[in-house]
Amino acid sequence: MTMSGTPESFEQLISAAMASSDYKPVWARFVRTRFFAPVHKPAEGGAAELRVLPGQKDGKPLLLVTQEREKLAAESAPEAPLLSGAEIVRQLAPGVAIGVVLSKGVVTIP
């Protein structure tokens, strides 16, 4: 919370974490927050899967998420449902980084 007693925005929380290198509060909020996450549906009609970008963060695949749908490019994320951070973490393959699209760019959560 801020000094005025209002909750910090997710972006403010990430800024504070970057300054302190303590990302525990970010992860605690991430799993309880809803984000737009790009998905693709297999042609066979199976369940939708998260759409990750190959080799974007230190050679690791990267999933971009955002709280504002318009921050995801329509051509790269034609389908982007609103999912909780907990759902995203459960569906994400091991080794995939999560990048949160903020007003000043993308921040990868370590």
C-alpha distances in whole Angstrom, upper triangle without the diagonal:
4,7,8,6,5,4,5,9,11,13,10,9,13,14,12,14,17,16,16,18,16,16,15,11,13,16,14,12,15,17,16,15,19,21,24,26,30,32,36,39,42,45,46,44,42,38,36,34,31,33,32,33,36,36,33,30,33,35,33,33,29,28,26,23,21,19,22,25,27,26,28,31,34,36,35,33,35,33,29,28,24,24,21,20,22,25,25,25,27,30,29,32,32,31,30,27,24,23,20,22,19,20,22,23,23,21,22,20,22
4,5,5,6,6,6,10,12,13,10,10,14,13,11,14,17,16,16,19,17,17,17,14,15,18,17,15,18,20,19,18,21,22,25,28,31,34,38,41,44,47,48,46,44,40,38,36,33,35,34,35,37,37,34,31,34,36,35,34,31,29,27,24,22,20,22,26,27,26,28,32,34,37,35,34,36,35,31,30,26,26,24,22,25,28,27,27,30,32,32,34,34,33,32,29,26,24,21,22,19,20,21,23,23,21,23,22,24
4,5,8,9,10,13,16,16,13,14,17,16,14,17,19,18,18,21,19,20,20,17,18,21,20,18,21,24,22,22,25,26,29,32,35,38,42,44,48,51,52,50,48,44,42,40,37,38,37,38,41,40,37,35,37,40,38,38,34,33,31,28,26,24,26,30,31,29,32,35,38,41,39,37,40,38,35,34,30,30,27,26,28,31,31,31,34,36,35,38,38,37,35,32,29,28,25,26,23,23,24,26,27,25,27,25,27
4,6,9,10,13,16,17,14,15,19,18,16,19,22,21,21,24,22,23,22,19,20,23,21,19,22,25,22,22,24,26,29,32,35,38,42,44,48,51,52,49,48,44,41,40,38,39,38,39,42,41,38,36,39,41,40,39,36,34,31,29,26,23,25,29,30,29,32,35,37,40,39,37,39,38,34,33,29,29,27,27,29,31,31,32,34,36,36,39,39,39,37,34,30,29,26,26,23,23,24,27,28,26,28,27,29
4,7,9,12,15,17,14,14,18,18,16,19,22,21,21,23,21,21,20,17,18,21,19,17,20,22,19,19,22,24,27,30,34,36,40,42,46,49,50,47,45,41,39,38,36,37,37,38,41,41,38,36,38,41,38,38,34,32,30,27,25,22,24,28,29,29,31,35,37,40,38,36,38,36,33,31,27,27,25,24,26,29,29,29,32,34,34,37,37,37,35,32,29,28,25,26,23,23,25,27,27,26,27,25,27
4,6,9,12,14,12,12,16,16,15,18,21,20,21,23,21,20,20,16,17,19,17,15,18,20,17,16,19,21,24,27,30,33,37,39,42,45,47,44,42,38,36,35,33,34,34,35,38,38,35,33,36,38,36,35,32,30,27,24,21,19,21,24,26,25,28,31,33,36,35,33,34,33,29,28,24,24,22,22,24,26,26,27,30,31,31,35,35,35,33,30,26,25,22,23,20,20,22,24,25,23,25,23,26
4,6,9,11,10,9,13,14,13,15,18,18,18,20,18,17,16,12,13,16,14,11,14,16,14,13,16,18,21,23,27,30,33,36,39,42,43,41,39,35,33,32,29,31,30,32,35,35,32,30,33,35,33,32,28,26,24,21,18,16,18,22,24,23,25,29,30,34,32,30,32,30,26,25,21,21,18,18,20,23,23,23,26,28,28,31,31,31,29,26,23,22,19,20,17,18,20,22,22,20,22,20,22
4,6,8,6,6,10,10,10,12,15,15,16,17,16,14,15,11,11,14,13,10,13,15,14,13,15,16,20,22,25,28,32,35,38,41,42,40,38,35,32,31,28,29,28,29,32,32,29,27,29,32,30,29,26,24,21,19,16,14,17,20,22,20,23,26,29,31,30,28,30,29,25,24,21,20,18,17,19,22,22,22,25,27,26,29,29,29,27,24,20,19,16,17,14,15,17,18,18,17,19,17,20
4,5,5,6,9,10,11,12,14,16,17,18,16,15,15,12,11,14,13,10,11,14,13,11,13,13,16,19,22,25,29,32,35,38,39,37,35,32,29,28,25,26,25,26,29,29,26,25,27,30,28,26,23,21,18,15,13,11,13,16,18,17,19,23,25,28,26,24,26,25,21,21,18,18,16,15,18,20,19,20,23,25,24,27,28,27,25,21,18,16,13,13,11,12,14,16,16,15,17,16,19
4,5,5,6,9,10,10,12,14,15,16,14,12,13,10,8,10,11,8,8,12,11,9,11,11,14,16,19,22,26,29,32,35,37,34,33,29,26,25,21,22,22,23,26,26,23,21,24,26,24,23,19,17,15,12,10,9,12,15,17,15,17,21,23,26,24,22,24,23,19,19,16,15,13,12,15,17,16,17,20,21,20,24,24,23,21,18,14,13,10,11,9,11,13,14,13,12,13,12,15
4,5,5,6,9,10,11,13,14,15,14,13,14,12,10,13,14,11,11,15,14,12,13,13,15,17,20,23,27,30,33,36,38,36,34,31,28,26,23,23,22,22,25,25,21,20,23,25,23,22,19,17,15,13,10,10,12,15,16,14,16,20,22,25,23,22,24,24,20,20,18,18,16,15,18,20,18,19,22,23,22,25,25,24,21,18,15,12,9,9,7,8,9,11,11,10,12,12,15
4,5,5,6,9,10,11,12,14,13,12,14,11,10,14,14,12,13,16,16,14,16,16,19,20,24,27,30,33,36,40,41,39,38,34,31,29,26,26,25,26,28,28,24,22,25,28,26,25,22,21,18,16,14,13,15,19,20,17,20,23,26,29,27,25,28,27,24,24,21,21,19,17,20,23,21,21,25,26,25,27,27,26,24,20,17,15,13,13,10,11,12,13,14,12,15,14,16
4,5,5,6,9,10,11,11,10,9,10,7,6,10,11,9,10,14,13,12,15,15,18,20,23,26,30,33,35,39,40,38,36,33,30,28,25,25,24,25,27,27,24,21,24,26,24,24,21,20,18,16,14,14,16,20,21,19,21,24,27,29,27,26,28,27,24,23,20,19,17,15,18,20,19,19,22,24,23,25,25,24,22,19,16,15,12,14,12,13,14,15,14,12,13,12,14
4,5,5,6,9,10,10,9,8,10,9,6,10,12,10,10,14,15,13,15,15,17,18,21,24,28,31,34,37,39,37,35,31,29,26,23,23,21,22,24,23,20,18,20,23,21,21,18,17,15,14,13,13,16,19,20,17,19,22,25,27,25,24,27,26,22,23,20,19,17,15,17,20,18,18,21,22,21,23,22,21,19,15,13,11,9,11,10,12,12,12,11,8,10,8,11
4,5,5,6,9,10,10,10,13,11,10,13,15,13,14,18,18,17,19,18,20,21,24,27,31,34,37,40,42,40,38,35,32,30,26,26,24,24,26,25,22,19,21,24,23,23,20,20,18,17,15,16,18,21,21,18,21,24,27,29,27,26,29,28,25,26,23,23,21,18,21,24,22,21,25,26,24,26,25,24,22,18,16,14,12,13,10,12,11,12,12,9,12,11,13
4,5,5,6,8,8,9,11,10,9,13,14,13,14,18,18,17,20,20,23,24,27,30,33,36,39,42,44,42,40,37,34,32,28,28,27,27,29,27,24,22,23,26,25,25,22,22,20,19,18,18,20,24,25,22,24,27,30,32,30,29,32,31,28,28,25,24,22,19,22,24,23,22,26,27,25,28,26,25,23,20,18,16,15,16,14,15,14,16,15,12,14,13,14
4,5,5,5,5,5,8,8,7,10,12,12,13,16,17,17,19,19,22,22,25,28,31,34,37,40,42,40,38,34,32,29,26,26,24,25,26,25,22,19,20,24,22,23,20,20,19,18,18,18,21,24,25,22,23,27,30,31,29,28,31,30,27,27,24,23,20,17,19,22,21,19,23,25,23,24,23,21,20,17,15,14,13,16,14,16,15,16,14,11,12,10,10
4,6,5,7,8,11,11,10,13,15,15,15,18,20,19,21,20,22,23,25,28,31,35,37,40,42,41,38,35,32,30,26,26,24,23,25,23,20,17,18,21,21,21,19,19,18,18,18,19,21,24,25,21,23,25,29,30,28,27,31,30,27,28,25,24,22,19,21,24,22,21,24,26,23,25,23,21,20,16,15,14,13,15,13,15,13,14,13,9,10,9,10
4,6,8,10,13,13,12,16,17,17,18,21,22,21,24,23,26,26,29,32,35,38,41,44,46,44,42,39,36,33,30,30,27,27,28,26,23,20,21,25,24,25,23,23,22,22,21,22,24,27,27,24,26,29,32,34,31,31,34,34,30,31,29,27,25,22,25,27,25,24,28,29,27,28,27,25,24,20,19,17,17,18,16,17,15,16,16,13,14,13,13
4,5,8,11,11,12,14,16,16,17,20,22,21,24,24,27,27,30,33,36,39,41,45,46,45,42,39,36,34,30,31,28,28,29,27,25,21,22,26,24,26,24,24,23,23,22,23,26,29,30,26,28,31,34,36,33,32,36,35,31,32,29,28,25,22,24,27,25,23,27,29,26,28,26,24,24,20,19,19,18,20,19,20,19,19,18,15,15,13,13
4,6,9,11,11,12,15,16,16,19,21,21,23,23,25,25,28,30,33,36,38,42,43,42,40,36,34,31,28,28,25,25,26,24,22,18,19,22,21,22,21,21,21,21,21,22,25,28,29,26,27,29,33,34,31,30,34,33,30,30,28,26,24,20,22,25,23,21,24,26,23,25,22,21,20,17,17,16,16,19,18,20,19,18,17,13,13,11,9
4,6,7,8,10,11,13,14,16,18,18,21,21,24,24,27,30,33,36,38,41,43,41,38,35,33,30,27,28,26,26,27,25,23,20,21,24,22,23,21,21,21,21,21,22,25,27,29,26,27,30,33,34,31,30,34,33,29,29,26,24,22,18,19,23,21,19,22,24,22,24,22,21,20,17,16,17,16,19,19,21,20,20,18,14,13,11,10
4,6,5,6,9,10,10,13,15,15,18,18,21,21,24,26,29,32,34,38,39,37,35,31,29,26,23,24,22,23,24,23,21,18,19,22,20,20,18,18,18,17,18,18,22,24,26,23,24,27,30,31,28,27,30,29,25,25,23,21,18,15,16,19,17,15,19,21,19,21,19,18,17,14,13,14,13,16,16,19,19,18,16,12,11,8,7
4,5,5,6,9,10,11,13,14,18,18,22,22,25,27,30,32,35,38,39,37,35,31,29,27,24,25,24,25,26,25,24,21,22,24,22,22,20,20,20,18,19,19,23,25,28,25,26,29,31,33,30,29,32,30,26,26,23,20,17,14,14,18,17,15,18,20,19,21,19,19,18,16,15,16,16,19,19,22,22,21,19,15,14,10,10
4,6,5,6,8,10,11,12,16,17,20,21,24,27,30,33,35,39,40,38,35,31,29,27,24,26,25,26,28,27,25,22,24,26,24,24,21,20,20,18,18,17,21,24,26,24,25,28,31,33,30,28,31,29,25,24,21,19,16,13,14,18,17,16,19,21,20,23,21,21,20,18,16,16,15,18,17,20,20,20,18,15,15,11,12
4,5,5,6,9,10,10,13,14,17,18,21,23,27,29,32,35,37,35,32,29,26,24,21,22,21,22,24,24,21,19,21,23,21,21,18,17,16,14,14,14,18,20,22,20,21,24,27,29,26,24,27,26,22,21,19,17,14,11,13,16,15,13,17,19,18,20,19,19,17,15,12,12,11,14,14,17,17,17,15,12,11,8,10
4,5,5,6,9,10,13,13,17,17,20,22,25,27,30,33,34,32,30,26,24,22,19,21,20,21,23,23,21,19,21,23,20,19,17,15,16,14,15,15,19,21,23,21,21,25,27,29,26,24,27,25,21,20,18,15,12,9,10,13,12,10,13,16,15,17,16,16,15,13,11,13,12,15,16,19,20,19,16,13,12,8,9
4,6,6,7,9,13,14,18,18,22,24,27,29,32,35,36,34,31,27,26,24,21,23,23,25,26,26,25,22,24,26,23,23,20,19,18,16,17,16,20,22,25,23,24,27,29,31,28,26,29,26,23,21,18,16,12,10,10,14,14,12,15,17,17,20,19,20,19,17,15,16,15,18,18,21,22,22,19,16,15,12,13
4,6,5,6,10,12,15,16,20,22,26,28,31,34,35,33,30,27,25,23,20,22,22,24,26,26,24,22,25,27,24,23,20,18,17,14,14,13,17,19,22,20,21,25,26,29,26,24,26,24,20,19,16,14,10,8,10,13,13,13,15,18,17,21,20,21,19,17,14,15,13,16,15,18,20,19,17,15,15,12,14
4,5,5,8,9,12,13,17,19,22,25,27,31,32,30,27,23,21,19,17,19,18,20,23,23,21,19,22,24,20,19,16,14,13,11,11,11,15,17,19,18,18,22,23,26,23,21,23,21,17,16,13,11,8,5,7,10,10,9,13,14,14,17,17,18,16,14,11,12,10,13,14,17,18,17,15,13,12,10,12
4,6,8,10,13,13,17,18,22,24,26,30,30,28,25,22,20,18,16,19,19,21,23,24,23,21,24,25,22,20,18,15,15,13,13,13,17,18,21,20,20,24,25,27,24,21,24,21,17,16,13,10,6,4,4,8,8,8,10,12,13,16,17,18,16,15,12,14,13,16,17,20,22,21,18,16,15,12,14
4,7,10,13,15,18,20,23,25,28,31,32,29,27,23,21,20,18,21,21,24,26,27,26,24,27,28,25,23,20,18,17,14,14,12,16,18,21,20,21,24,25,28,25,23,24,22,18,16,12,10,6,6,7,10,11,11,13,15,16,20,20,21,20,18,15,16,15,17,17,20,23,22,20,18,18,15,17
4,7,10,12,16,18,22,24,27,30,31,28,26,22,20,19,17,19,20,22,25,26,24,23,26,27,24,22,19,16,15,11,10,9,12,14,17,17,17,21,22,25,23,20,21,19,15,13,10,8,6,6,8,10,10,12,14,15,16,20,21,21,19,17,14,14,12,14,14,17,19,19,17,16,16,14,17
4,7,9,13,15,18,20,24,27,28,25,23,20,17,17,15,17,18,20,23,25,23,23,26,27,24,21,18,15,13,9,9,7,10,11,15,15,15,18,19,22,20,17,18,15,12,10,6,5,4,6,9,9,9,12,14,14,15,19,21,22,19,17,14,14,12,13,14,17,20,19,17,17,17,16,19
4,6,10,12,16,18,22,25,26,24,22,19,16,15,12,14,15,17,20,22,20,20,23,24,21,18,15,12,10,6,5,5,8,8,12,11,11,15,16,18,16,13,15,13,9,8,5,5,6,7,10,10,9,12,14,14,14,17,19,20,17,15,11,11,9,10,12,14,17,16,14,14,14,14,17
4,7,9,13,16,19,22,24,21,20,17,14,13,11,12,13,15,19,21,19,20,23,23,21,18,14,11,9,6,5,6,7,6,9,9,8,12,12,15,13,10,11,9,5,5,4,6,9,10,13,11,10,13,15,14,14,18,20,20,17,16,12,12,10,10,12,15,17,16,14,15,16,16,19
4,6,10,13,16,19,21,19,18,15,11,10,7,8,10,12,15,18,16,17,21,21,18,14,12,8,7,5,7,9,10,9,12,11,9,11,12,14,11,8,10,8,5,6,7,7,9,10,12,10,8,11,13,11,11,14,17,17,14,13,10,10,10,11,14,17,18,16,14,15,14,15,18
4,7,10,13,16,19,17,16,13,10,9,6,5,8,10,14,17,15,17,21,20,17,14,11,8,7,7,10,12,12,10,12,11,8,10,10,11,8,5,7,6,4,7,9,10,13,13,15,13,10,14,15,12,12,14,17,18,14,14,12,12,12,12,16,18,20,17,15,17,16,17,20
4,7,10,13,15,13,12,10,6,5,4,5,8,11,14,17,17,19,22,21,18,14,13,10,11,11,13,15,16,13,15,15,12,13,12,12,10,7,8,6,6,8,10,11,14,14,16,13,11,14,14,11,11,13,17,18,14,15,14,15,15,16,19,22,24,21,18,20,19,20,22
4,6,9,12,10,10,9,5,6,7,6,10,12,15,18,18,21,24,22,19,16,15,12,14,14,17,19,19,16,18,18,14,14,13,12,10,8,8,7,9,10,14,14,17,18,19,16,14,17,17,13,13,15,18,19,16,18,17,18,19,19,23,25,27,24,21,23,22,23,25
4,6,8,7,7,6,4,6,9,9,13,16,18,21,22,24,27,25,22,19,18,16,17,17,20,21,22,19,21,21,17,18,16,15,13,12,11,9,11,12,15,16,19,20,20,17,16,18,18,14,15,16,20,21,19,21,20,21,22,23,26,28,30,27,25,26,25,26,28
4,5,6,6,7,7,8,11,11,14,17,18,21,23,25,27,25,23,19,19,18,19,20,23,25,25,22,24,24,20,20,18,17,16,14,14,12,15,16,19,19,22,22,23,19,18,20,19,15,16,17,20,22,20,22,22,23,25,25,29,32,33,30,27,29,27,28,29
4,5,7,10,10,12,15,14,17,19,20,24,25,28,30,28,26,22,23,21,22,23,26,28,28,24,26,26,23,22,20,18,17,16,15,14,17,18,22,22,25,26,26,23,22,24,23,19,20,20,24,25,23,26,25,27,28,28,32,34,35,32,30,32,30,31,33
4,6,9,11,13,16,16,19,22,22,26,28,30,32,30,27,24,25,23,25,25,28,30,30,27,28,29,25,25,23,21,20,19,18,17,19,20,23,23,26,27,27,23,22,24,23,19,21,21,24,26,24,27,27,29,30,31,34,37,38,35,33,34,32,33,34
4,7,8,11,15,16,19,22,23,27,28,30,33,30,28,24,24,22,24,24,26,27,28,24,26,27,24,24,22,21,20,18,17,15,17,17,20,20,23,25,24,21,20,23,21,18,20,20,24,26,24,27,26,28,28,29,32,35,37,34,32,33,31,32,33
4,7,9,13,14,17,20,22,25,26,28,31,28,25,22,22,20,22,22,25,26,27,24,26,27,24,24,22,21,20,18,17,15,16,16,19,18,21,22,21,18,18,20,18,14,17,17,21,23,21,24,24,26,27,28,31,34,36,33,30,31,29,29,31
4,6,10,12,16,19,21,24,25,26,29,27,24,20,20,18,19,19,21,23,24,21,24,24,21,22,21,21,19,16,16,13,14,13,15,14,17,18,18,14,14,16,14,11,14,15,19,21,19,22,21,23,24,25,28,31,33,30,27,28,26,26,28
4,7,9,12,16,18,21,22,23,26,24,21,18,17,14,16,16,18,20,20,18,20,21,17,18,17,17,15,13,12,10,10,10,13,12,15,16,16,13,12,15,14,10,12,14,18,19,17,19,18,20,20,21,25,28,29,27,24,25,23,24,25
4,6,9,13,15,18,18,20,23,21,18,14,14,11,13,14,17,19,20,18,20,20,17,18,17,17,14,12,13,11,11,11,13,12,15,15,15,12,10,12,12,8,9,10,14,16,13,15,15,17,18,19,23,26,27,24,21,22,20,21,22
4,6,10,12,15,15,17,20,18,15,12,10,8,10,10,13,16,17,15,18,17,14,15,15,15,12,10,12,10,9,10,12,11,13,12,13,11,8,10,11,7,7,9,13,14,11,12,11,13,14,16,19,22,24,21,18,18,17,17,19
4,7,10,13,13,15,18,16,14,10,9,7,9,10,14,16,17,15,17,15,12,13,13,12,9,8,10,10,9,12,14,13,16,15,16,14,11,13,14,11,10,11,14,14,11,12,11,12,14,15,19,22,22,19,16,18,16,17,19
4,6,9,9,11,14,13,10,6,5,5,7,10,14,17,18,16,18,16,13,13,15,14,10,10,13,13,12,14,16,15,17,15,17,15,12,13,14,11,9,10,12,11,8,9,9,10,13,14,18,21,21,17,14,15,13,15,17
4,7,6,9,12,10,9,5,5,6,8,12,15,18,19,17,18,16,13,13,15,13,10,11,14,15,14,17,19,18,20,18,20,19,15,16,18,15,12,12,14,12,9,10,10,10,13,14,17,20,20,16,13,15,13,16,17
4,6,9,10,8,7,4,6,9,11,15,18,22,23,21,22,19,16,16,18,16,13,14,18,18,18,21,22,21,23,21,22,21,17,18,19,17,13,12,13,11,9,10,12,13,16,17,20,23,22,19,16,17,15,17,18
4,6,7,4,5,5,7,11,13,16,20,23,24,23,24,21,18,18,21,19,16,17,21,21,21,23,24,23,24,22,23,23,19,19,21,19,15,14,14,11,9,10,12,13,16,17,20,23,22,18,15,16,13,16,16
4,6,6,6,6,6,9,10,14,17,20,21,21,21,18,16,16,19,18,14,16,20,20,19,22,23,22,23,20,22,22,18,18,21,19,15,15,15,12,10,9,11,10,13,14,17,19,18,14,11,12,11,14,14
4,5,5,6,6,10,11,14,17,20,22,22,22,19,17,18,21,21,17,18,22,22,21,23,23,22,22,19,21,22,18,17,20,19,15,15,14,11,9,7,9,9,12,14,16,19,17,14,11,10,8,11,11
4,5,8,9,13,15,18,21,24,25,25,26,22,21,22,25,24,21,22,26,26,24,27,27,26,26,22,24,24,21,20,22,21,17,16,15,11,11,9,12,12,16,17,20,22,20,17,14,13,11,13,12
4,7,9,13,15,18,22,25,26,26,26,23,21,22,24,23,19,21,24,25,24,26,27,26,26,23,24,24,21,20,22,20,17,15,14,10,10,10,13,14,17,19,22,24,22,19,16,16,13,15,15
4,6,10,13,16,19,23,24,24,25,22,20,21,23,22,18,19,23,23,21,23,24,22,23,20,21,21,17,16,18,17,13,11,10,7,6,7,10,12,15,17,20,23,22,18,15,15,11,13,12
4,7,10,13,17,20,22,21,22,19,17,18,20,19,15,16,19,19,18,20,21,19,20,18,19,18,15,14,16,14,11,10,10,7,5,6,9,10,14,15,19,22,21,18,14,14,11,13,14
4,6,10,13,17,18,17,19,16,14,15,17,17,13,13,17,17,15,17,18,17,17,15,17,16,12,13,15,13,10,10,11,9,6,5,6,7,10,12,15,18,18,14,11,11,9,11,12
4,7,10,14,15,14,16,14,11,13,15,15,12,11,14,14,12,14,14,13,14,12,14,13,9,11,13,11,9,10,12,11,7,6,5,6,8,10,14,17,17,14,11,11,9,11,13
4,7,11,12,11,13,10,8,10,13,14,10,10,13,13,10,13,13,12,14,12,15,14,11,12,15,14,12,14,15,14,10,9,6,5,6,7,10,14,14,11,8,9,9,11,14
4,7,9,9,11,9,8,11,13,15,12,10,13,12,9,10,10,9,11,9,13,12,9,12,14,13,12,15,17,16,13,11,7,6,5,6,9,13,14,12,9,10,10,11,14
4,5,7,9,7,7,11,13,16,14,12,14,13,10,11,9,10,11,10,14,14,12,14,17,16,16,19,20,20,16,14,10,9,6,5,7,10,12,11,9,11,12,13,16
4,6,9,8,10,13,15,18,16,14,16,14,11,11,8,10,10,11,14,15,13,16,18,18,18,21,23,23,19,17,13,12,8,8,8,10,14,13,12,13,15,15,19
4,6,6,8,11,12,16,15,13,14,14,11,11,10,12,14,14,18,18,16,19,21,21,20,24,25,25,21,19,16,14,10,9,9,10,13,13,13,15,17,18,21
4,5,6,9,9,13,12,10,10,10,8,9,9,12,14,15,18,17,16,19,21,20,20,23,25,25,21,19,16,14,12,10,11,12,15,14,14,16,18,19,23
4,5,7,8,11,12,10,11,12,10,12,13,15,18,18,22,21,19,22,24,23,22,25,27,27,23,21,18,16,13,10,11,11,14,13,14,17,19,21,24
4,6,9,12,11,10,12,13,11,13,13,16,17,17,21,20,18,20,23,22,21,23,25,24,20,18,15,12,10,7,8,9,11,10,10,13,15,18,21
4,6,9,7,6,9,10,8,11,12,14,17,17,20,19,16,19,21,19,18,21,23,22,18,17,14,12,10,8,11,12,14,12,11,14,15,18,21
4,6,5,6,8,10,10,14,15,17,20,20,23,22,19,22,24,22,20,22,25,24,20,19,17,14,14,11,13,14,16,13,13,17,18,20,24
4,6,5,5,8,9,13,15,17,21,21,24,22,20,23,25,22,21,23,26,25,22,21,19,17,16,14,17,17,19,17,17,20,21,23,26
4,6,6,9,11,15,17,20,23,23,26,23,21,24,25,22,21,23,26,25,21,21,20,18,18,16,19,20,21,18,18,21,22,24,27
4,6,9,10,14,16,18,20,20,23,21,18,21,22,19,18,19,22,21,17,17,16,15,15,14,17,19,20,17,15,18,19,21,24
4,5,6,10,12,14,17,18,20,18,15,18,20,17,16,18,21,21,17,17,15,14,14,13,16,18,20,17,16,18,18,20,23
4,6,10,13,15,19,20,22,19,17,21,22,19,19,21,24,24,21,21,19,18,18,16,19,21,23,20,19,22,22,24,27
4,6,10,12,16,17,19,16,15,18,19,16,17,19,22,23,19,20,18,17,17,16,19,21,23,21,20,22,22,23,26
4,7,9,12,14,16,13,12,16,17,14,15,18,21,21,18,18,15,15,14,13,16,18,21,19,17,19,19,20,23
4,6,10,12,14,11,11,15,15,13,15,18,21,22,19,19,16,16,15,15,18,20,23,21,19,20,20,20,23
4,7,10,12,10,10,14,15,14,15,19,21,22,19,19,15,16,14,14,16,19,21,20,18,19,19,19,22
4,6,8,6,7,10,11,11,12,16,18,20,17,17,14,15,13,15,17,20,22,21,18,18,18,17,20
4,5,5,6,9,10,11,12,16,18,19,17,16,13,15,13,15,17,20,22,21,19,18,17,16,18
4,5,5,6,9,10,10,14,15,16,14,13,10,12,11,14,15,19,21,19,16,15,14,12,14
4,5,5,6,9,10,13,14,16,15,15,12,15,14,17,19,23,24,23,20,18,16,14,16
4,6,5,6,9,12,14,16,14,15,13,15,15,18,20,23,25,23,20,19,18,16,18
4,5,5,6,10,12,13,11,11,9,12,12,15,17,21,23,20,17,16,14,13,15
4,6,5,8,9,11,10,10,9,12,13,16,19,23,24,21,18,16,14,12,13
4,6,8,10,13,12,13,12,16,17,20,22,26,27,25,21,20,18,16,16
4,7,9,12,11,13,12,15,16,19,22,26,27,24,21,20,17,16,17
4,6,9,7,9,9,12,14,17,20,24,25,22,18,17,15,14,14
4,6,6,9,11,14,17,20,23,27,27,24,20,19,16,15,15
4,6,9,11,15,18,21,24,27,27,24,20,19,15,14,13
4,6,10,13,16,19,22,26,25,22,18,17,13,13,11
4,7,10,13,16,19,22,22,19,15,14,11,11,11
4,6,10,13,16,19,19,15,12,10,7,7,8
4,7,10,13,16,16,13,10,8,6,6,8
4,6,9,13,13,10,6,5,4,6,9
4,6,10,11,8,5,5,6,7,11
4,7,8,6,4,7,9,11,15
4,5,5,6,7,10,12,16
4,6,8,10,14,16,19
4,7,9,13,15,18
4,7,10,13,16
4,7,10,13
4,6,9
4,6
4
